[in-house]
Amino acid sequence: MKSFKVSSIIAMAACAAVVSQAGAKEDHHQHHAAPAAKKAETAPLSDESIYNLNSVLLDAEGKTIKLEKLRGKPVVISMAYTSCAYTCPMILAQMQQVEKKLAEMGKKDVRFVLVSFDPEKDTPEVLKAYAKKRNLSSQWDLLTAKSDKVPREIASVLGIKYSKVEGGDYDHSYIITVLDAEGVPSGRQVGASGDPKDLIKFIP
């Protein structure tokens, strides 16, 4: 794995603003021509890309997947667990608001990703049922893992903290992050009080 500048990503979560911009970086979204896009997909990843992680996840079909598979399109990503009764449904609902607004703008090439930090309970079968219950579109990827190690790694680079509490629930951060096509954080919402529509300005 390459040298990974985690510190600049985690530091964003400490920002008092609801949504904050990441540090300056090359704008990969300016390459609109097909040949240029193809070249970008095969180019080395930025040190700030979370796609440098080699973590192996499972999708709702039980197939293994690495985050780098999402490369090439903007991604709106957060973490949750399906048995959550309050905060996680709010995160999901706000991400769906972003999806709806983007659709109205004619932007349907954005991926929406939820990574579970309760892999023991959130099996692929559970995620599949959850996606159906929540009427999630084909733009969504619900991901879990075989152990707690993988969500811990992803949480660390997204600036998300979580801990299991009595009764099997979790205390966790409320953070929704926008990644550019190369997996570099370009903006985020911290806390439920923010307007998720503000995230749209980080999506080209």
Contact map, one row per residue, 1 for C-alpha under 8 A:
111100000000000000000000000000000000000000000000000111000000000000000000000000000000000000000000000000000000000000000000000000000000000000000000000000000000000000000000000000000000000000000000000000000000
111100000000000000000000000000000000000000000010000100000000000000000000000000000000000000000000000000000000000000000000000000000000000000000000000000000000000000000000000000000000000000000000000000000000
111110000000000000000000000000000000000000000010000000000000000000000000000000000000000000000000000000000000000000000000000000000000000000000000000000000000000000000000000000000000000000000000000000000000
111111000000000000000000000000000000000000000011100100000000000000000000000000000000000000000000000000000000000000000000000000000000000000000000000000000000000000000000000000000000000000000000000000000000
001111111000000000000000000000000000000000000011000000000000000000000000000000000000000000000000000000000000000000000000000000000000000000000000000000000000000000000000000000000000000000000000000000000000
000111111100000000000000000000000000000000000001000000000000000000000000000000000000000000000000000000000000000000000000000000000000000000000000000000000001100000000000000000000000000000000000000000000000
000011111110000000000000000000000000000000000000000000000000000000000000000000000000000000000000000000000000000000000000000000000000000000000000000000000000000000000000000000000000000000000000000000000000
000011111111000000000010000000000000000000000001000000000000000000000000000000000000000000000000000000000000000000000000000000000000000000000000000000000000000000000000000000000000000000000000000000000000
000011111111100000000100000000000000000000000001000000000000000000000000000000000000000000000000000000000000000000000000000000000000000000000000000000000000111000000000000000000000000010000000000000000000
000001111111110000000000000000000000000000000000000000000000000000000000000000000000000000000000000000000000000000000000000000000000000000000000000000000001111000000000000000000000000000000000000000000000
000000111111111000000000000000000000000000000000000000000000000000000000000000000000000000000000000000000000000000000000000000000000000000000000000000000000001000000000000000000000000000000000000000000000
000000011111111000011100000000000000000000000000000000000000000000000000000000000000000000000000000000000000000000000000000000000000000000000000000000000000001000000000000000000000000000000000000000000000
000000001111111000000000000000000000000000000000000000000000000000000000000000000000000000000000000000000000000000000000000000000000000000000000000000000000011100000000000000100000000000000100000000000000
000000000111111100000000000000000000000000000000000000000000000000000000000000000000000000000000000000000000000000000000000000000000000000000000000000000000000000000000000000000000000000000000000000000000
000000000011111111010000000000000000000000000000000000000000000000000000000000000000000000000000000000000000000000000000000000000000000000000000000000000000000000000000000000000000000000000000000000000000
000000000000011111000000000000000000000000000000000000000000000000000000000000000000000000000000000000000000000000000000000000000000000000000000000000000000000000000000000000000000000000000000000000000000
000000000000001111110000000000000000000000000000000000000000000000000000000000000000000000000000000000000000000000000000000000000000000000000000000000000000000000000000000000000000000000000100000000000000
000000000000001111110000000000000000000000000000000000000000000000000000000000000000000000000000000000000000000000000000000000000000000000000000000000000000000000000000000000000000000000011110110000000000
000000000000000011111000000000000000000000000000000000000000000000000000000000000000000000000000000000000000000000000000000000000000000000000000000000000000000000000000000000000000000000111100010001100000
000000000001001011111100000000000000000000000000000000000000000000000000000000000000000000000000000000000000000000000000000000000000000000000000000000000000000000000000000000000000000000111000000000000000
000000000001000000111110000000000000000000000000000000000000000000000000000000000000000000000000000000000000000000000000000000000000000000000000000000000000000000000000000000000000000001110000000000000000
000000001001000000011111000000000000000000000000000000000000000000000000000000000000000000000000000000000000000000000000000000000000000000000000000000000000000000000000000000000000000011100000000000000000
000000010000000000001111100000000000000000000000000000000000000000000000000000000000000000000000000000000000000000000000000000000000000000000000000000000000000000000000000000000000000000000000000000000000
000000000000000000000111110000000000000000000000000000000000000000000000000000000000000000000000000000000000000000000000000000000000000000000000000000000000000000000000000000000000000000000000000000000000
000000000000000000000011111000000000000000000000000000000000000000000000000000000000000000000000000000000000000000000000000000000000000000000000000000000000000000000000000000000000000000000000000000000000
000000000000000000000001111100000000000000000000000000000000000000000000000000000000000000000000000000000000000000000000000000000000000000000000000000000000000000000000000000000000000000000000000000000000
000000000000000000000000111111000000000000000000000000000000000000000000000000000000000000000000000000000000000000000000000000000000000000000000000000000000000000000000000000000000000000000000000000000000
000000000000000000000000011111100000000100000000000000000000000000000000000000000000000000000000000000000000000000000000000000000000000000000000000000000000000000000000000000000001110000000000000000000000
000000000000000000000000001111110000000000000000000000000000000000000000000000000000000000000000000000000000000000000000000000000000000000000000000000000000000000000000000000000001100000000000000000000001
000000000000000000000000001111110000000000000000000000000000000000000000000000000000000000000000000000000000000000000000000000000000000000000000000000000000000000000000000000000000000000000000000000000000
000000000000000000000000000111111001100000000000000000000000000000000000000000000000000000000000000000000000000000000000000000000000000000000000000000000000000000000000000000000000000000000000000000000000
000000000000000000000000000011111101100000000000000000000000000000000000000000000000000000000000000000000000000000000000000000000000000000000000000000000000000000000000000000000000000000000000000000000000
000000000000000000000000000000111111100000000000000000000000000000000000000000000000000000000000000000000000000000000000000000000000000000000000000000000000000000000000000000000000000000000000000000000000
000000000000000000000000000000011111110000000000000000000000000000000000000000000000000000000000000000000000000000000000000000000000000000000000000000000000000000000000000000000000000000000000000000000000
000000000000000000000000000000001111111000000000000000000000000000000000000000000000000000000000000000000000000000000000000000000000000000000000000000000000000000000000000000000000000000000000000000000000
000000000000000000000000000000111111111100000000000000000000000000000000000000000000000000000000000000000000000000000000000000000000000000000000000000000000000000000000000000000000000000000000000000000000
000000000000000000000000000000111111111110000000000000000000000000000001000000000000000000000000000000000000000000000000000000000000000000000000000000000000000000000000000000000000000000000000000000000000
000000000000000000000000000000000111111111000000000000000000000000000000000000000000000000000000000000000000000000000000000000000000000000000000000000000000000000000000000000000000000000000000000000000000
000000000000000000000000000000000011111111100000000000000000000000000000000000000000000000000000000000000000000000000000000000000000000000000000000000000000000000000000000000000000000000000000000000000000
000000000000000000000000000100000001111111100000000000000000000000000000000000000000000000000000000000000000000000000000000000000000000000000000000000000000000000000000000000000000000000000000000000000000
000000000000000000000000000000000000111111100000000000000000000000000011000000000000000000000000000000000000000000000000000000000000000000000000000000000000000000000000000000000000010000000000000000000000
000000000000000000000000000000000000011111110000000000000000000000000000000000000000000000000000000000000000000000000000000000000000000000000000000000000000000000000000000000000000000000000000000000000000
000000000000000000000000000000000000001111111000000000000000000000000000000000000000000000000000000000000000000000000000000000000000000000000000000000000000000000000000000000000000000000000000000000000000
000000000000000000000000000000000000000001111100000000000000000000000000000000000000000000000000000000000000000000000000000000000000000000000000000000000000000000000000000000000000000000000000000000000000
000000000000000000000000000000000000000000111110101100000000000000000000000000000000000000000000000000000000000000000000000000000000000000000000000000000000000000000000000000000000010000000000000000000000
000000000000000000000000000000000000000000011111100000000000000000000000000000000000000000000000000000000000000000000000000000000000000000000000000000000000000000000000000000000000010100000000000000000000
011110000000000000000000000000000000000000001111100100000000000000000000000000000000000000000000000000000000000000000000000000000000000000000000000000000000000000000000000000000000000000000000000000000000
000111011000000000000000000000000000000000000111110000000000000000000000000000000000000000000000000000000000000000000000000000000000000000000000000000000000000000000000000000000000001110000000000000000000
000100000000000000000000000000000000000000001111111100000000000000000000000000000000000000000000000000000000000000000000000000000000000000000000000000000000000000000000000000000000011110000000000000000000
000000000000000000000000000000000000000000000001111110000000000000100000000000000000000000000000000000000000000000000000000000000000000000000000000000000100100000000000000000000000001100000000000000000000
000000000000000000000000000000000000000000001000111111000000000001110010000000000000000000000000000000000000000000000000000000000000000000000000000000000000000000000000000000000000011000000000000000000000
110100000000000000000000000000000000000000001010111111000000000000010000000000000000000000000000000000000000000000000000000000000000000000000000000000000000000000000000000000000000000000000000000000000000
100000000000000000000000000000000000000000000000011111100000000000100000000000000000000000000000000000000000000000000000000000000000000000000000000000000100000000000000000000000000000000000000000000000000
100000000000000000000000000000000000000000000000001111110000000001100000000000000000000000000000000000000000000000000000000000000000000000000000000000000000000000000000000000000000000000000000000000000000
000000000000000000000000000000000000000000000000000011111000000001100000000000000000000000000000000000000000000000000000000000000000000000000000000001001000000000000000000000000000000000000000000000000000
000000000000000000000000000000000000000000000000000001111100000111100000000000000000000000000000000000000000000000000000000000000000000000000000100001000000000000000000000000000000000000000000000000000000
000000000000000000000000000000000000000000000000000000111110000111100000000000000000000000000000000000000000000000000000000000000000000000000011110001000000000000000000000000000000000000000000000000000000
000000000000000000000000000000000000000000000000000000011111111110000000000000000000000000000000000000000000000000000000000100000000000000000011110000000000000000000000000000000000000000000000000000000000
000000000000000000000000000000000000000000000000000000001111111110000000000000000000000000000000000000000000000000000000000100000000000000001111000000000000000000000000000000000000000000000000000000000000
000000000000000000000000000000000000000000000000000000000111111000000000000000000000000000000000000000000000000000000000001111110000000000001110000000000000000000000000000000000000000000000000000000000000
000000000000000000000000000000000000000000000000000000000111111000000000000000000000000000000000000000000000000000000000000110010000000000000000000000000000000000000000000000000000000000000000000000000000
000000000000000000000000000000000000000000000000000000000111111100000000000000000000000000000000000000000000000000000000000110000000000000000000000000000000000000000000000000000000000000000000000000000000
000000000000000000000000000000000000000000000000000000000111111110000000000000000000000000000000000000000000000000000000000000000000000000000000000000000000000000000000000000000000000000000000000000000000
000000000000000000000000000000000000000000000000000000011110011111000000000000000000000000000000000000000000000000000000000000000000000000000000000000000000000000000000000000000000000000000000000000000000
000000000000000000000000000000000000000000000000000000011110001111101000000000000000000000000000000000000000000000000000000000000000000000000000000000000000000000000000000000000000000000000000000000000000
000000000000000000000000000000000000000000000000001001111000000111111000000000000000000000000000000000000000000000000000000000000000000000000000000000000000000000000000000000000000000000000000000000000000
000000000000000000000000000000000000000000000000011011111000000011111110000000000000000000000000000000000000000000000000000000000000000000000000000000000000000000000000000000000000000000000000000000000000
000000000000000000000000000000000000000000000000001100000000000001111110000000000000000000000000000000000000000000000000000000000000000000000000000000000000000000000000000000000000001000000000000000000000
000000000000000000000000000000000000000000000000000000000000000011111110000000000000000000000000000000000000000000000000000000000000000000000000000000000000000000000000000000000000000000000000000000000000
000000000000000000000000000000000000000000000000000000000000000000111111101000000000000000000000000000000000001000000000000000000000000000000000000000000000000000000000000000000000000000000000000000000000
000000000000000000000000000000000000000010000000001000000000000000111111110000000000000000000000000000000000000000000000000000000000000000000000000000000000000000000000000000000000111000000000000000000000
000000000000000000000000000000000000100010000000000000000000000000000111110000000000000000000000000000000000000000000000000000000000000000000000000000000000000000000000000000000000110000000000000000000000
000000000000000000000000000000000000000000000000000000000000000000000111111000000000000000000000000000000000111000000000000000000000000000000000000000000000000000000000000000000001110000000000000000000000
000000000000000000000000000000000000000000000000000000000000000000000011111100000000000000000000000000000000111000000000000000000000000000000000000000000000000000000000000000000111111000000000000000000010
000000000000000000000000000000000000000000000000000000000000000000000100111110000000000000000000000000000000011110000000000000000000000000000000000000000000000000000000000000000111101000000000000000000000
000000000000000000000000000000000000000000000000000000000000000000000000011111000000000000000010000000000000011110000000000000000000000000000000000000000000000000000000000000011110000000000000000000000000
000000000000000000000000000000000000000000000000000000000000000000000000001111100000000000000000000000000000000111100000000000000000000000000000000000000000000000000000000000011110000000000000000000000000
000000000000000000000000000000000000000000000000000000000000000000000000000111110000000000100000000000000000000011100000000000000000000000000000000000000000000000000000000000111000000000000000000000000000
000000000000000000000000000000000000000000000000000000000000000000000000000011111000000000000000000000000000000001111000000000000000000000000000000000000010000100000000000000100000000000000000000000000000
000000000000000000000000000000000000000000000000000000000000000000000000000001111101000100100000000000000000000001111000000000000000000000000000000000000000000000000000000000000000000000000000000000000000
000000000000000000000000000000000000000000000000000000000000000000000000000000111111000100000000000000000000000000111100010000000000000000000000000000000000000000000000000000000000000000000000000000000000
000000000000000000000000000000000000000000000000000000000000000000000000000000011111000100000000000000000000000000010000010001100100000000000000000000000000000000000000000000000000000000000000000000000000
000000000000000000000000000000000000000000000000000000000000000000000000000000001111100000000000000000000000000000000000000000000000000000000000000000000000000000000000100000000000000000000000000000000000
000000000000000000000000000000000000000000000000000000000000000000000000000000011111111110000000000000000000000000000000000000000000000000000000000000000000000000000000110000000000000000000000000000000000
000000000000000000000000000000000000000000000000000000000000000000000000000000000011111110000000000000000000000000000000000000000000000000000000000000000000000000000000000000000000000000000000000000000000
000000000000000000000000000000000000000000000000000000000000000000000000000000000001111111000000000000000000000000000000000000000000000000000000000000000000000000000000000000000000000000000000000000000000
000000000000000000000000000000000000000000000000000000000000000000000000000000000001111111100000000000000000000000000000000000000000000000000000000000000000000000000000000001000000000000000000000000000000
000000000000000000000000000000000000000000000000000000000000000000000000000000011101111111110000000000000000000000000000000000000000000000000000000000000000000000000000000000000000000000000000000000000000
000000000000000000000000000000000000000000000000000000000000000000000000000000000001111111111000000000000000000000000000000000000000000000000000000000000000000000000000000000000000000000000000000000000000
000000000000000000000000000000000000000000000000000000000000000000000000000000000000011111111100000000000000000000000000000000000000000000000000000000000000000000000000000000000000000000000001000000000000
000000000000000000000000000000000000000000000000000000000000000000000000000001010000001111111110000000000000000000000000000000000000000000000000000000000000000000000000000001010000000000000001000000000000
000000000000000000000000000000000000000000000000000000000000000000000000000000000000000111111111000000000000000000000000000000000000000000000000000000000000000000000000000000000000000000000000000000000000
000000000000000000000000000000000000000000000000000000000000000000000000000000000000000011111111100000000000000000000000000000000000000000000000000000000000000000000000000000000000000000000000000000000000
000000000000000000000000000000000000000000000000000000000000000000000000000000000000000001111111110000000000000000000000000000000000000000000000000000000000000000000000000000000000000000000000000100000000
000000000000000000000000000000000000000000000000000000000000000000000000000100000000000000111111111000000000000100000000000000000000000000000000000000000000000000000000000000010000000000000000000100000000
000000000000000000000000000000000000000000000000000000000000000000000000000000000000000000011111111100000000000000000000000000000000000000000000000000000000000000000000000000000000000000000000000000000000
000000000000000000000000000000000000000000000000000000000000000000000000000000000000000000001111111110000000000000000000000000000000000000000000000000000000000000000000000000000000000000000000000110000000
000000000000000000000000000000000000000000000000000000000000000000000000000000000000000000000111111111000000000000000000000000000000000000000000000000000000000000000000000000000000000000000000000110110000
000000000000000000000000000000000000000000000000000000000000000000000000000000000000000000000011111111100000000000000000000000000000000000000000000000000000000000000000000000000000000000000000000000000000
000000000000000000000000000000000000000000000000000000000000000000000000000000000000000000000001111111110000000000000000000000000000000000000000000000000000000000000000000000000000000000000000000000000000
000000000000000000000000000000000000000000000000000000000000000000000000000000000000000000000000111111111000000000000000000000000000000000000000000000000000000000000000000000000000000000000000000010000000
000000000000000000000000000000000000000000000000000000000000000000000000000000000000000000000000011111111111000000000000000000000000000000000000000000000000000000000000000000000000000000000000000000010000
000000000000000000000000000000000000000000000000000000000000000000000000000000000000000000000000001111111111000000000000000000000000000000000000000000000000000000000000000000000000000000000000000000000000
000000000000000000000000000000000000000000000000000000000000000000000000000000000000000000000000000111111110000000000000000000000000000000000000000000000000000000000000000000000000000000000000000000000000
000000000000000000000000000000000000000000000000000000000000000000000000000000000000000000000000000011111110000000000000000000000000000000000000000000000000000000000000000000000000000000000000000000000000
000000000000000000000000000000000000000000000000000000000000000000000000000000000000000000000000000001111111000000000000000000000000000000000000000000000000000000000000000000000000000000000000000000000000
000000000000000000000000000000000000000000000000000000000000000000000000000000000000000000000000000001111111110000000000000000000000000000000000000000000000000000000000000000000000000000000000000000000000
000000000000000000000000000000000000000000000000000000000000000000000000000000000000000000000000000001100111110000000000000000000000000000100000000000000000000000000000000000000000000000000000000000000000
000000000000000000000000000000000000000000000000000000000000000000000000110000000000000000000000000000000011111000000000000000000000000000100000000000000000000000000000000000000000000000000000000000000000
000000000000000000000000000000000000000000000000000000000000000000000000111100000000000000000000000000000011111100000000000000000000000000100000000000000000000000000000000000000000000000000000000000000000
000000000000000000000000000000000000000000000000000000000000000000000100111100000000000000000000000000000000111110000000000000000000000000111000000000000000000000000000000000000000000000000000000000000000
000000000000000000000000000000000000000000000000000000000000000000000000001110000000000000000010000000000000011111000000000000000000000000111000000000000000000000000000000000000000000000000000000000000000
000000000000000000000000000000000000000000000000000000000000000000000000001111000000000000000000000000000000001111100000000000000000000000011110000000000000000000000000000000000000000000000000000000000000
000000000000000000000000000000000000000000000000000000000000000000000000000011110000000000000000000000000000000111110000000000000000000000011110000000000000000000000000000000000000000000000000000000000000
000000000000000000000000000000000000000000000000000000000000000000000000000011111000000000000000000000000000000011111000000000000000000000000111000000100000000000000000000000000000000000000000000000000000
000000000000000000000000000000000000000000000000000000000000000000000000000000111100000000000000000000000000000001111110010000000000000000000111100000100000000000000000000000000000000000000000000000000000
000000000000000000000000000000000000000000000000000000000000000000000000000000111000000000000000000000000000000000111110000000000000000000000001000100110000000001000000000000000000000000000000000000000000
000000000000000000000000000000000000000000000000000000000000000000000000000000001000000000000000000000000000000000011111110000000000000000000001000100000000000000000000000000000000000000000000000000000000
000000000000000000000000000000000000000000000000000000000000000000000000000000000000000000000000000000000000000000011111111000000000000000000001111100000000000000000000000000000000000000000000000000000000
000000000000000000000000000000000000000000000000000000000000000000000000000000000000000000000000000000000000000000000111111000000000000000000000011000000000000000000000000000000000000000000000000000000000
000000000000000000000000000000000000000000000000000000000000000000000000000000000000000000000000000000000000000000000111111001000000000000000000000000000000000000000000000000000000000000000000000000000000
000000000000000000000000000000000000000000000000000000000000000000000000000000001100000000000000000000000000000000010111111111100000000000000001000000000000000000000000000000000000000000000000000000000000
000000000000000000000000000000000000000000000000000000000001000000000000000000000000000000000000000000000000000000000011111111100000000000000001100000000000000000000000000000000000000000000000000000000000
000000000000000000000000000000000000000000000000000000000111110000000000000000000000000000000000000000000000000000000000011111110000000000000011000000000000000000000000000000000000000000000000000000000000
000000000000000000000000000000000000000000000000000000000001110000000000000000000000000000000000000000000000000000000000011111111000000000000000000000000000000000000000000000000000000000000000000000000000
000000000000000000000000000000000000000000000000000000000001000000000000000000000100000000000000000000000000000000000000111111111100000000000000000000000000000000000000000000000000000000000000000000000000
000000000000000000000000000000000000000000000000000000000001000000000000000000000100000000000000000000000000000000000000011111111110000000000110000000000000000000000000000000000000000000000000000000000000
000000000000000000000000000000000000000000000000000000000001100000000000000000000000000000000000000000000000000000000000000111111111000000000100000000000000000000000000000000000000000000000000000000000000
000000000000000000000000000000000000000000000000000000000000000000000000000000000000000000000000000000000000000000000000000011111111100000000000000000000000000000000000000000000000000000000000000000000000
000000000000000000000000000000000000000000000000000000000000000000000000000000000100000000000000000000000000000000000000000001111111110000000000000000000000000000000000000000000000000000000000000000000000
000000000000000000000000000000000000000000000000000000000000000000000000000000000000000000000000000000000000000000000000000000111111111100000100000000000000000000000000000000000000000000000000000000000000
000000000000000000000000000000000000000000000000000000000000000000000000000000000000000000000000000000000000000000000000000000011111111100000000000000000000000000000000000000000000000000000000000000000000
000000000000000000000000000000000000000000000000000000000000000000000000000000000000000000000000000000000000000000000000000000001111111100000000000000000000000000000000000000000000000000000000000000000000
000000000000000000000000000000000000000000000000000000000000000000000000000000000000000000000000000000000000000000000000000000000111111100000000000000000000000000000000000000000000000000000000000000000000
000000000000000000000000000000000000000000000000000000000000000000000000000000000000000000000000000000000000000000000000000000000011111110000000000000000000000000000000000000000000000000000000000000000000
000000000000000000000000000000000000000000000000000000000000000000000000000000000000000000000000000000000000000000000000000000000011111111110000000000000000000000000000000000000000000000000000000000000000
000000000000000000000000000000000000000000000000000000000000000000000000000000000000000000000000000000000000000000000000000000000000001111110000000000000000000000000000000000000000000000000000000000000000
000000000000000000000000000000000000000000000000000000000000000000000000000000000000000000000000000000000000000000000000000000000000000111111000000000000000000000000000000000000000000000000000000000000000
000000000000000000000000000000000000000000000000000000000000000000000000000000000000000000000000000000000001111100000000000000000000000111111000000000000000000000000000000000000000000000000000000000000000
000000000000000000000000000000000000000000000000000000000000000000000000000000000000000000000000000000000000001111000000000000000000000111111100000000000000000000000000000000000000000000000000000000000000
000000000000000000000000000000000000000000000000000000000011000000000000000000000000000000000000000000000000001111000000000000000000000001111110000000000000000000000000000000000000000000000000000000000000
000000000000000000000000000000000000000000000000000000000011000000000000000000000000000000000000000000000000000011110000000000110010000000011111000000000000000000000000000000000000000000000000000000000000
000000000000000000000000000000000000000000000000000000001111000000000000000000000000000000000000000000000000000011110000000100100000000000001111100000000000000000000000000000000000000000000000000000000000
000000000000000000000000000000000000000000000000000000001110000000000000000000000000000000000000000000000000000000111110011100000000000000000111110000100000000000000000000000000000000000000000000000000000
000000000000000000000000000000000000000000000000000000011100000000000000000000000000000000000000000000000000000000010010001000000000000000000011111101100000000000000000000000000000000000000000000000000000
000000000000000000000000000000000000000000000000000000001100000000000000000000000000000000000000000000000000000000000011000000000000000000000001111101000000000000000000000000000000000000000000000000000000
000000000000000000000000000000000000000000000000000000000000000000000000000000000000000000000000000000000000000000000011000000000000000000000000111111100000000000000000000000000000000000000000000000000000
000000000000000000000000000000000000000000000000000000000000000000000000000000000000000000000000000000000000000000001110000000000000000000000000111111110000000000000000000000000000000000000000000000000000
000000000000000000000000000000000000000000000000000000000000000000000000000000000000000000000000000000000000000000000000000000000000000000000000001111111000000000000000000000000000000000000000000000000000
000000000000000000000000000000000000000000000000000000111000000000000000000000000000000000000000000000000000000000000000000000000000000000000000111111111100000000000000000000000000000000000000000000000000
000000000000000000000000000000000000000000000000000000000000000000000000000000000000000000000000000000000000000000111000000000000000000000000001101111111110000000000000000000000000000000000000000000000000
000000000000000000000000000000000000000000000000000000000000000000000000000000000000000000000000000000000000000000001000000000000000000000000000000111111111000000000000000000000000000000000000000000000000
000000000000000000000000000000000000000000000000000000100000000000000000000000000000000000000000000000000000000000000000000000000000000000000000000011111111100000000000000000000000000000000000000000000000
000000000000000000000000000000000000000000000000010010000000000000000000000000000000000000000000000000000000000000000000000000000000000000000000000001111111110000000000000000000000000000000000000000000000
000000000000000000000000000000000000000000000000000000000000000000000000000000100000000000000000000000000000000000000000000000000000000000000000000000111111111110000000000000000000000000000000000000000000
000001000100000000000000000000000000000000000000000000000000000000000000000000000000000000000000000000000000000000000000000000000000000000000000000000011111111110000000000000000000000000000000000000000000
000001001100000000000000000000000000000000000000010000000000000000000000000000000000000000000000000000000000000000000000000000000000000000000000000000001111111100000000000000000000000000000000000000000000
000000001100100000000000000000000000000000000000000000000000000000000000000000000000000000000000000000000000000000000000000000000000000000000000000000000111111100000000000000001000000000000000000000000000
000000001111100000000000000000000000000000000000000000000000000000000000000000000000000000000000000000000000000000000000000000000000000000000000000000000011111110000000000000100000000000000000000000000000
000000000000100000000000000000000000000000000000000000000000000000000000000000100000000000000000000000000000000000000000000000000000000000000000000000000011111111000000000111100000000000000000000000000000
000000000000000000000000000000000000000000000000000000000000000000000000000000000000000000000000000000000000000000000000000000000000000000000000000000000011001111100000000110000000000000000000000000000000
000000000000000000000000000000000000000000000000000000000000000000000000000000000000000000000000000000000000000000001000000000000000000000000000000000000000000111110000011110000000000000000000000000000000
000000000000000000000000000000000000000000000000000000000000000000000000000000000000000000000000000000000000000000000000000000000000000000000000000000000000000011111000011100000000000000000000000000000000
000000000000000000000000000000000000000000000000000000000000000000000000000000000000000000000000000000000000000000000000000000000000000000000000000000000000000001111101111000000000000000000000000000000000
000000000000000000000000000000000000000000000000000000000000000000000000000000000000000000000000000000000000000000000000000000000000000000000000000000000000000000111111111000000000000000000000000000000000
000000000000000000000000000000000000000000000000000000000000000000000000000000000000000000000000000000000000000000000000000000000000000000000000000000000000000000011111100000000000000000000000000000000000
000000000000000000000000000000000000000000000000000000000000000000000000000000000000000000000000000000000000000000000000000000000000000000000000000000000000000000001111100000000000000000000000000000000000
000000000000000000000000000000000000000000000000000000000000000000000000000000000000000000000000000000000000000000000000000000000000000000000000000000000000000000011111110000000000000000000000000000000000
000000000000000000000000000000000000000000000000000000000000000000000000000000000011000000000000000000000000000000000000000000000000000000000000000000000000000000011111111000000000000000000000000000000000
000000000000000000000000000000000000000000000000000000000000000000000000000000000001000000000000000000000000000000000000000000000000000000000000000000000000000001111001111100000000000000000000000000000000
000000000000000000000000000000000000000000000000000000000000000000000000000000000000000000000000000000000000000000000000000000000000000000000000000000000000000001111000111110000000000000000000000000000000
000000000000000000000000000000000000000000000000000000000000000000000000000000000000000000000000000000000000000000000000000000000000000000000000000000000000000111100000011111000000000000000000000000000000
000000000000000000000000000000000000000000000000000000000000000000000000000000000000000000000000000000000000000000000000000000000000000000000000000000000000000111000000001111100000000000000010000000000000
000000000000000000000000000000000000000000000000000000000000000000000000000000000000001000100000000000000000000000000000000000000000000000000000000000000000000100000000000111110000000000000111000000000000
000000000000100000000000000000000000000000000000000000000000000000000000000001100000000000000000000000000000000000000000000000000000000000000000000000000000001100000000000011111000000000011110000000000000
000000000000000000000000000000000000000000000000000000000000000000000000000111000000000000100010000000000000000000000000000000000000000000000000000000000000000000000000000001111100000000011100000000000000
000000000000000000000000000000000000000000000000000000000000000000000000000111000000000000000000000000000000000000000000000000000000000000000000000000000000010000000000000000111110000011111000000000000000
000000000000000000000000000000000000000000000000000000000000000000000000011110000000000000000000000000000000000000000000000000000000000000000000000000000000000000000000000000011111000011110000000000100110
000000000000000000000000000000000000000000000000000000000000000000000000011110000000000000000000000000000000000000000000000000000000000000000000000000000000000000000000000000001111111111100000000000000000
000000000000000000000000000110000000000000000000000000000000000000000000111000000000000000000000000000000000000000000000000000000000000000000000000000000000000000000000000000000111111111000000000000000010
000000000000000000000000000110000000000000000000000000000000000000000011111000000000000000000000000000000000000000000000000000000000000000000000000000000000000000000000000000000011111100000000000000000000
000000000000000000000000000100000000000010001100101000000000000000000011110000000000000000000000000000000000000000000000000000000000000000000000000000000000000000000000000000000011111100000000000000000000
000000000000000000000000000000000000000000000001111000000000000000010010011000000000000000000000000000000000000000000000000000000000000000000000000000000000000000000000000000000011111110000000000000000000
000000000000000000000000000000000000000000000101110000000000000000000000000000000000000000000000000000000000000000000000000000000000000000000000000000000000000000000000000000000011111111000000000000000000
000000001000000000000100000000000000000000000001100000000000000000000000000000000000000000000000000000000000000000000000000000000000000000000000000000000000000000000000000000001111001111110000000000000000
000000000000000000001100000000000000000000000000000000000000000000000000000000000000000000000000000000000000000000000000000000000000000000000000000000000000000000000000000000001111000111110000000000000100
000000000000000000111100000000000000000000000000000000000000000000000000000000000000000000000000000000000000000000000000000000000000000000000000000000000000000000000000000000001110000011111000000000100100
000000000000000001111000000000000000000000000000000000000000000000000000000000000000000000000000000000000000000000000000000000000000000000000000000000000000000000000000000000111100000011111100000000100000
000000000000000001110000000000000000000000000000000000000000000000000000000000000000000000000000000000000000000000000000000000000000000000000000000000000000000000000000000000111000000000111110010100100000
000000000000100011100000000000000000000000000000000000000000000000000000000000000000000000000000000000000000000000000000000000000000000000000000000000000000000000000000000001110000000000011111010000000000
000000000000000001000000000000000000000000000000000000000000000000000000000000000000000000000000000000000000000000000000000000000000000000000000000000000000000000000000000011100000000000001111110000000000
000000000000000000000000000000000000000000000000000000000000000000000000000000000000000001100000000000000000000000000000000000000000000000000000000000000000000000000000000001000000000000000111110000000000
000000000000000001000000000000000000000000000000000000000000000000000000000000000000000000000000000000000000000000000000000000000000000000000000000000000000000000000000000000000000000000000011111000000000
000000000000000001100000000000000000000000000000000000000000000000000000000000000000000000000000000000000000000000000000000000000000000000000000000000000000000000000000000000000000000000001111111101000000
000000000000000000000000000000000000000000000000000000000000000000000000000000000000000000000000000000000000000000000000000000000000000000000000000000000000000000000000000000000000000000000000111111100000
000000000000000000000000000000000000000000000000000000000000000000000000000000000000000000000110110000000000000000000000000000000000000000000000000000000000000000000000000000000000000000001000011111110000
000000000000000000000000000000000000000000000000000000000000000000000000000000000000000000000000110010000000000000000000000000000000000000000000000000000000000000000000000000000000000000000000001111111000
000000000000000000100000000000000000000000000000000000000000000000000000000000000000000000000000000000000000000000000000000000000000000000000000000000000000000000000000000000000000000000000000011111111000
000000000000000000100000000000000000000000000000000000000000000000000000000000000000000000000000010000000000000000000000000000000000000000000000000000000000000000000000000000000100000000111000001111111110
000000000000000000000000000000000000000000000000000000000000000000000000000000000000000000000000010001000000000000000000000000000000000000000000000000000000000000000000000000000000000000000000000111111110
000000000000000000000000000000000000000000000000000000000000000000000000000000000000000000000000000000000000000000000000000000000000000000000000000000000000000000000000000000000000000000000000000011111111
000000000000000000000000000000000000000000000000000000000000000000000000000000000000000000000000000000000000000000000000000000000000000000000000000000000000000000000000000000000100000001100000000000111111
000000000000000000000000000000000000000000000000000000000000000000000000010000000000000000000000000000000000000000000000000000000000000000000000000000000000000000000000000000000101000000000000000000111111
000000000000000000000000000010000000000000000000000000000000000000000000000000000000000000000000000000000000000000000000000000000000000000000000000000000000000000000000000000000000000000000000000000001111
